[in-house]
Amino acid sequence: MSDMGLMTRKSVAAIIAEAGEHALGKTLGALSITALGIGCIIGAGIFVLTGTAAAHYAGPGIMFSFIVGGVACAFVGLCYAELAALLPVSGSTYTYTYATLGEIFAWIIGWDLILEYAMGASTVAVGWSGYIVSLLHNFGINIPPQYAAAPWTEFKLPDGTTVEGVVNLPAALIVLALTAMLMGGTKESARLNNIMVGIKLFVVCAFILFGIGYVKPANWHPFVPDNTGTFGQFGWSGVMRGASVVFFAFIGFDAVSTAAQEAKNPQTDMPIGILGSLLICTILYVAVSAVLTGLVPYTELGVPDPIAKAVDVIGQTWFSVLIKIGALCGLTTVILVLLYGQSRIFFQIAKDGLLPKMFSDVHPSLGTPYKSQLLIGLIVAVVAALTPIDILGEMVSIGTLFAFVLVCGAVIYLRKSDADIARPFRTPGVPVVPVLGMLFSLLLMAFLPLATWIRLFVWLVIGLALYFAYGRSHSVLRNAAKSR
């Protein structure tokens, strides 16, 4: 251990020694890692935020937005792979930031990850709500729009009148239901996960192949709509802001990097798996956005369920129902995984003493961190019920991009501070690749609205206040270092 005040950290050698006690078998080849990546990446973003970004920022130019997002992820992904191979530990980015950059950075990134996981779950829940309302409509069941939307969100009814949202009940209910399942110890089996991955891939490919025949090329003109005079609203600044928003669609690729310890030949398998899965998913995303904006004028896509709106245009009810059921299956598992991941990060932070110990309490018979899971579920449900999807999506994107900057910085830092430690995977082109990852992440952050930056700043100030009021004095690592 080293006591450096706010920079207190465990030595990398100690972390590697602990991880070595639970060595993982090297069973994954490049093809398996690529498949894992596709399953992780294709999720909520494509079903939820594509339409919002096209309607408000980029128009059909959303296709370029996805390409920019994919390139940014490629640089960051290679940095993730090195850290995951070097430090195969639990707790997501939080844990190996604690082991590398020190406690204050670990707390910042742990607090920041709440934006990625908890707000991400809220975003997906709002999208889930849009798809379930649309699906029920196919069966003649109509949920009043004011009870499936955030307050003050305006809706036009078929008779031309306008109503405002009151509360998004379906979004809150799905979060509470999945929270109850997780508290009860429900786990996804590998088989269930594979089925869901298959459903998601089928839905995306079916939408592309079936929808392309109904595209109206006139909807793609102008391809990059003229800027409205406001930065970020259409034009090329809108394309870049669109990339910042749809970056949500790539969240999950970092999970690919955690397979580095199980790669048969990490030096070649990891770059092939990361870059291969990103390339395939980017191509699929561009194709989906091309079909989406070709079916529906981009001005009409600012809804929580853009794919559902597009398949309704096709006019084949059976196909519409199929796509919506597939989207709901995929979105449900994403909410489940995000809620699960957030509770485990809370659990790890509480074990380190930076949050109250109650969040690391495990139920004696269920074996789950039920208190932290319940608190997270309640917060996510309230946020999903009351917050518009565009605000949520921007918050998730800025939180994730901020974490990516720290990850890239950690690779450069560790190459100097712990240069002699063997690395199963080495990021190529250091420091160029990590610096490009940082620059792309900062560039995308720069194109997010000022209000989103203000929310991030306020969030971090609250987090730092909490750390200095509680975490600093209760830190297990700092207290252990002081007692030596």
C-alpha positions in Angstrom: 0.0 0.0 0.0 1.1 3.6 -0.5 -0.3 6.5 1.4 -0.4 9.6 -0.8 -3.4 11.3 0.7 -6.1 11.7 -1.9 -4.0 9.6 -4.3 -3.8 6.6 -2.1 -3.7 3.4 -4.2 -2.9 -0.2 -4.1 0.2 -1.3 -6.0 -0.5 -2.9 -9.4 1.7 -5.8 -8.3 -0.6 -6.5 -5.3 -3.7 -6.4 -7.5 -2.2 -8.8 -10.0 -1.2 -11.2 -7.2 -4.8 -11.2 -5.9 -6.2 -11.7 -9.3 -3.7 -14.6 -9.9 -5.4 -16.6 -7.2 -8.4 -16.9 -9.4 -6.9 -17.5 -12.8 -9.2 -17.7 -15.8 -8.9 -20.3 -18.5 -7.8 -19.1 -21.9 -10.6 -20.3 -24.1 -11.7 -17.4 -26.3 -10.5 -16.9 -29.9 -10.9 -13.8 -32.0 -14.2 -15.0 -33.4 -15.7 -15.6 -29.9 -14.5 -12.2 -28.7 -16.0 -10.5 -31.8 -19.4 -12.3 -31.2 -19.3 -11.3 -27.5 -18.7 -7.7 -28.6 -21.6 -7.6 -31.0 -23.9 -9.0 -28.3 -22.7 -6.3 -25.8 -22.9 -3.3 -28.2 -26.2 -3.8 -29.9 -28.7 -2.6 -27.3 -30.7 0.3 -26.3 -29.1 3.1 -28.3 -30.1 1.8 -31.7 -33.7 1.2 -30.6 -34.1 4.4 -28.6 -31.8 7.4 -29.3 -31.3 7.2 -33.1 -34.6 8.9 -33.8 -34.1 11.6 -31.2 -30.6 12.5 -32.6 -31.9 12.5 -36.2 -34.9 14.7 -35.3 -33.2 17.3 -33.2 -29.6 17.4 -34.4 -28.4 15.6 -37.5 -31.3 14.6 -39.8 -30.2 11.8 -42.3 -26.6 12.9 -41.5 -27.0 10.7 -38.4 -25.3 8.0 -40.5 -22.1 10.1 -40.3 -22.6 10.5 -36.5 -22.4 6.7 -36.1 -19.2 6.5 -38.0 -17.6 9.2 -35.8 -18.8 7.4 -32.6 -17.3 4.1 -33.9 -13.9 5.6 -34.6 -13.8 7.2 -31.1 -14.7 3.8 -29.5 -11.9 2.0 -31.4 -9.1 4.1 -29.8 -10.7 3.9 -26.3 -11.4 0.2 -26.7 -7.7 -0.6 -27.2 -6.9 1.2 -24.0 -9.6 -0.7 -22.1 -8.2 -3.9 -23.3 -4.8 -3.2 -21.8 -6.2 -2.3 -18.4 -8.6 -5.2 -18.3 -5.8 -7.7 -19.1 -3.4 -6.1 -16.6 -6.0 -5.8 -13.8 -8.7 -8.5 -14.1 -10.7 -7.2 -11.1 -14.4 -6.6 -10.2 -16.1 -3.2 -9.9 -15.8 -2.0 -13.5 -13.6 1.0 -14.3 -13.9 2.2 -10.7 -11.8 -0.7 -9.3 -8.8 -0.4 -11.6 -8.8 3.3 -11.4 -8.5 2.9 -7.7 -5.6 0.6 -8.3 -3.8 2.9 -10.7 -4.6 6.6 -10.4 -5.6 6.6 -6.7 -8.6 7.1 -4.5 -9.9 10.5 -5.5 -9.9 9.6 -9.2 -11.6 6.2 -8.3 -14.3 8.0 -6.4 -14.8 10.5 -9.3 -15.1 7.7 -11.9 -17.3 5.6 -9.5 -19.6 8.6 -9.0 -19.5 9.2 -12.8 -20.4 5.6 -13.6 -23.7 6.2 -11.9 -24.5 8.4 -14.9 -23.6 5.5 -17.2 -25.5 2.7 -15.4 -28.3 4.3 -13.4 -29.2 7.0 -15.9 -28.6 4.5 -18.7 -31.2 2.2 -17.1 -33.6 5.2 -16.9 -33.0 6.0 -20.6 -33.7 2.5 -21.7 -36.8 2.2 -19.5 -38.2 5.3 -21.2 -37.6 3.6 -24.6 -39.1 0.4 -23.3 -42.2 2.4 -22.3 -42.5 3.8 -25.9 -42.3 0.3 -27.4 -44.8 -1.3 -25.0 -47.3 1.5 -25.6 -46.9 1.0 -29.4 -47.2 -2.8 -29.1 -50.3 -2.6 -27.0 -51.8 -0.2 -29.5 -51.4 -3.0 -32.2 -53.7 -5.1 -30.0 -56.3 -2.3 -29.5 -55.1 -1.4 -26.0 -54.4 2.4 -25.7 -52.5 3.8 -22.7 -53.3 7.5 -22.3 -50.2 9.3 -23.6 -50.0 11.6 -20.6 -49.4 8.6 -18.4 -46.5 7.3 -20.6 -44.4 10.4 -20.8 -42.4 12.8 -18.6 -44.1 15.9 -17.3 -44.6 18.7 -19.8 -43.7 16.5 -22.8 -46.2 17.5 -25.5 -48.2 15.0 -27.6 -50.5 15.5 -30.5 -53.6 13.4 -30.4 -55.2 12.1 -33.6 -57.9 14.7 -33.3 -55.3 17.5 -33.5 -55.5 18.4 -29.8 -52.3 18.6 -27.7 -51.8 17.0 -24.2 -48.9 17.2 -21.8 -47.2 14.3 -20.1 -47.8 13.7 -16.4 -45.8 10.6 -15.5 -44.2 7.7 -17.4 -45.8 4.8 -15.5 -44.7 2.0 -17.8 -41.0 3.1 -17.5 -41.2 3.2 -13.7 -43.1 -0.2 -13.5 -40.5 -2.1 -15.6 -37.7 -0.8 -13.4 -39.4 -1.8 -10.2 -40.3 -5.2 -11.5 -36.7 -5.9 -12.6 -35.4 -4.5 -9.3 -37.6 -7.0 -7.4 -36.2 -9.8 -9.6 -32.6 -8.8 -8.9 -33.2 -8.5 -5.2 -34.7 -12.0 -5.2 -31.5 -13.4 -6.7 -32.6 -13.7 -10.3 -29.6 -14.3 -12.6 -29.3 -14.3 -16.4 -28.1 -17.7 -17.6 -25.6 -17.8 -20.5 -28.3 -19.5 -22.6 -30.9 -16.8 -22.0 -28.3 -14.2 -22.8 -27.4 -15.9 -26.1 -31.1 -16.1 -27.0 -31.6 -12.4 -26.3 -28.5 -11.5 -28.4 -29.9 -13.6 -31.2 -33.3 -11.8 -31.0 -31.6 -8.4 -31.0 -29.5 -9.3 -34.1 -32.5 -10.7 -35.8 -34.6 -7.6 -35.2 -31.9 -5.3 -36.5 -31.2 -7.3 -39.6 -34.9 -7.9 -40.3 -35.6 -4.2 -40.0 -32.8 -3.4 -42.5 -33.7 -6.1 -45.1 -37.4 -5.8 -45.0 -37.6 -2.0 -44.5 -35.2 -1.1 -47.4 -37.9 -2.0 -49.9 -40.2 0.7 -48.5 -37.6 3.5 -48.3 -38.5 6.9 -49.9 -35.2 8.5 -51.1 -36.8 11.9 -50.9 -36.7 11.6 -47.1 -32.9 11.7 -47.3 -32.9 15.2 -48.8 -31.3 17.3 -47.6 -28.8 14.7 -46.3 -27.2 17.2 -43.9 -30.0 19.8 -43.2 -28.9 23.4 -43.0 -27.9 24.7 -39.6 -30.8 26.6 -37.9 -28.4 29.3 -36.7 -27.9 27.6 -33.4 -24.7 25.5 -32.8 -25.5 21.8 -32.8 -28.9 22.1 -34.5 -28.3 20.5 -37.9 -25.5 21.3 -40.2 -22.1 19.6 -39.5 -22.2 20.8 -35.9 -25.4 18.9 -35.6 -23.8 15.8 -37.0 -21.1 16.0 -34.3 -23.7 16.6 -31.6 -25.6 13.7 -33.0 -22.5 11.6 -32.6 -22.2 12.7 -29.0 -25.8 11.6 -28.3 -25.8 8.3 -30.3 -22.6 7.4 -28.5 -25.0 5.7 -26.1 -25.4 3.1 -28.8 -21.8 2.0 -28.4 -21.9 1.7 -24.6 -21.2 -1.9 -23.8 -18.2 -2.3 -26.0 -16.0 -1.8 -22.9 -17.3 -5.2 -21.7 -15.4 -6.8 -24.6 -12.2 -5.6 -23.1 -12.8 -7.6 -19.9 -12.4 -10.8 -21.9 -8.7 -10.1 -22.3 -7.7 -12.5 -19.6 -9.5 -15.4 -21.3 -8.2 -14.7 -24.8 -6.0 -17.5 -26.3 -3.7 -15.0 -27.8 -4.6 -11.5 -26.4 -2.0 -9.6 -28.5 -3.9 -10.5 -31.7 -7.3 -11.7 -30.5 -8.2 -8.5 -28.6 -7.6 -5.9 -31.4 -9.4 -8.2 -33.8 -12.3 -8.7 -31.4 -12.7 -5.1 -30.4 -12.2 -3.5 -33.8 -14.1 -6.3 -35.6 -17.2 -6.0 -33.4 -17.1 -2.2 -33.6 -16.8 -2.3 -37.4 -19.7 -4.8 -37.8 -21.9 -2.9 -35.3 -21.1 0.5 -36.9 -22.1 -0.9 -40.3 -25.4 -2.2 -38.9 -26.1 1.1 -37.2 -25.4 3.1 -40.3 -27.8 0.8 -42.3 -30.5 1.0 -39.6 -30.3 4.8 -39.6 -30.4 4.9 -43.4 -33.6 2.8 -43.5 -35.1 4.7 -40.5 -34.7 8.1 -42.0 -35.7 6.8 -45.4 -39.0 5.4 -44.1 -40.0 8.4 -41.9 -39.1 12.1 -42.4 -36.4 12.9 -39.8 -38.5 15.7 -38.3 -41.0 13.1 -37.1 -38.5 10.7 -35.3 -38.3 12.5 -32.0 -40.1 9.7 -30.2 -39.0 7.1 -27.6 -39.7 4.3 -30.1 -38.4 5.3 -33.5 -38.0 1.8 -34.9 -41.7 1.1 -34.0 -42.8 4.3 -35.7 -40.9 3.3 -38.9 -42.2 -0.3 -39.1 -45.8 1.1 -38.6 -45.2 3.1 -41.9 -44.5 -0.2 -43.7 -48.1 -1.2 -42.9 -47.5 -4.9 -42.2 -49.0 -5.5 -38.8 -47.4 -8.9 -38.2 -43.9 -7.5 -39.0 -44.6 -4.5 -36.7 -45.6 -6.7 -33.8 -42.5 -9.0 -34.4 -40.1 -6.1 -34.3 -41.6 -4.5 -31.2 -41.6 -7.8 -29.3 -37.9 -8.2 -30.3 -37.0 -4.7 -29.3 -38.8 -5.1 -25.9 -36.9 -8.4 -25.2 -33.6 -6.7 -26.0 -34.4 -3.5 -23.9 -35.6 -5.6 -20.9 -32.2 -7.4 -20.7 -30.3 -4.1 -21.0 -32.2 -2.6 -18.1 -31.6 -5.7 -16.1 -27.9 -5.7 -16.8 -27.5 -2.0 -16.0 -29.4 -2.2 -12.7 -27.3 -5.3 -11.8 -24.0 -3.5 -12.8 -24.9 -0.4 -10.8 -25.6 -2.3 -7.6 -22.3 -4.2 -7.9 -20.4 -0.9 -8.3 -22.2 0.5 -5.2 -21.4 -2.7 -3.4 -17.7 -2.4 -4.3 -17.5 1.3 -3.3 -19.2 0.6 0.0 -16.7 -2.3 0.7 -13.9 0.2 0.2 -15.6 2.5 2.8 -16.4 5.4 0.4 -20.2 4.8 0.8 -22.1 3.7 3.9 -21.5 0.0 4.8 -25.3 -0.7 4.4 -24.7 -0.7 0.6 -22.4 -3.7 0.9 -24.8 -5.7 3.1 -25.7 -9.0 1.5 -29.0 -10.7 2.2 -28.4 -13.8 4.3 -30.5 -16.1 2.3 -30.8 -14.5 -1.2 -27.1 -13.6 -1.5 -27.8 -10.2 -3.1 -26.8 -6.7 -2.1 -30.5 -6.0 -1.6 -30.3 -2.6 0.1 -28.2 -1.0 -2.6 -30.3 -2.8 -5.3 -33.5 -1.4 -3.8 -32.2 2.2 -3.4 -30.9 2.2 -7.0 -34.2 0.7 -8.3 -36.3 3.4 -6.6 -34.1 6.2 -7.9 -34.0 4.9 -11.4 -37.8 4.4 -11.4 -38.4 8.0 -10.3 -36.0 9.4 -12.8 -37.5 7.3 -15.7 -41.0 8.4 -14.7 -40.2 12.1 -14.7 -37.3 12.9 -17.1 -37.5 13.3 -21.0 -35.4 10.8 -23.0 -33.2 13.4 -24.7 -31.9 14.8 -21.4 -31.3 11.3 -20.1 -29.4 10.2 -23.2 -27.1 13.3 -23.1 -26.4 12.7 -19.4 -25.4 9.1 -20.0 -23.2 10.1 -23.0 -21.2 12.8 -21.1 -20.7 10.6 -18.1 -19.4 7.7 -20.2 -17.1 9.9 -22.3 -15.7 11.5 -19.2 -14.9 8.0 -17.9 -13.2 7.1 -21.2 -10.9 10.1 -20.9 -9.7 8.8 -17.5 -9.2 5.3 -18.8 -7.0 6.5 -21.7 -5.1 8.7 -19.3 -4.6 5.6 -17.0 -2.8 3.7 -19.8 -0.3 6.5 -20.3 0.3 6.9 -16.6 0.8 3.2 -15.9 3.3 2.8 -18.8 5.5 5.2 -16.8 4.7 4.3 -13.2 4.7 0.5 -13.6 6.7 0.1 -16.8 8.3 -3.3 -15.8 5.0 -5.2 -15.2 4.2 -7.8 -17.9 1.1 -6.9 -19.8 -0.9 -9.7 -21.5 -2.2 -7.1 -24.0 -0.4 -3.9 -24.9 -2.2 -1.0 -26.5 -0.4 -0.3 -29.8 1.0 3.1 -30.5 1.2 4.5 -27.0 0.9 7.4 -26.3 -0.6 8.2 -29.7 -3.6 5.8 -29.5 -4.6 6.8 -25.9 -4.2 10.5 -26.7 -6.5 10.1 -29.8 -9.0 8.3 -27.5 -8.9 11.2 -25.1 -9.2 13.8 -27.9 -12.1 12.1 -29.6 -13.9 11.7 -26.3 -13.3 15.4 -25.4 -14.4 16.4 -28.9 -17.7 14.6 -28.5 -18.2 16.0 -25.1 -17.6 19.5 -26.5 -20.5 19.1 -28.9 -23.0 18.3 -26.1 -25.3 21.1 -25.0 -24.1 23.6 -22.3 -26.9 22.5 -20.1 -25.5 18.9 -20.1 -22.1 20.2 -19.1 -23.7 22.1 -16.2 -25.5 19.0 -15.1 -22.2 17.0 -15.2 -20.4 19.8 -13.2 -23.2 19.9 -10.6 -23.2 16.1 -10.4 -19.4 16.0 -9.8 -19.6 18.8 -7.2 -22.2 16.8 -5.3 -20.0 13.7 -5.5 -16.9 15.5 -4.3 -18.9 17.0 -1.4 -20.0 13.5 -0.4 -16.5 12.2 -0.6 -15.0 14.9 1.6 -18.0 14.7 4.1 -17.9 10.9 4.4 -15.7 8.8 2.1 -12.4 10.4 2.9 -12.6 9.6 6.6 -14.2 6.2 6.2 -11.8 4.9 3.4 -10.7 1.4 4.3 -7.5 1.8 2.3 -6.5 5.2 3.8 -7.2 4.0 7.3 -5.2 0.8 6.8 -2.2 2.9 5.4 -2.4 5.3 8.5 -2.4 2.4 11.0 0.9 1.0 9.6 
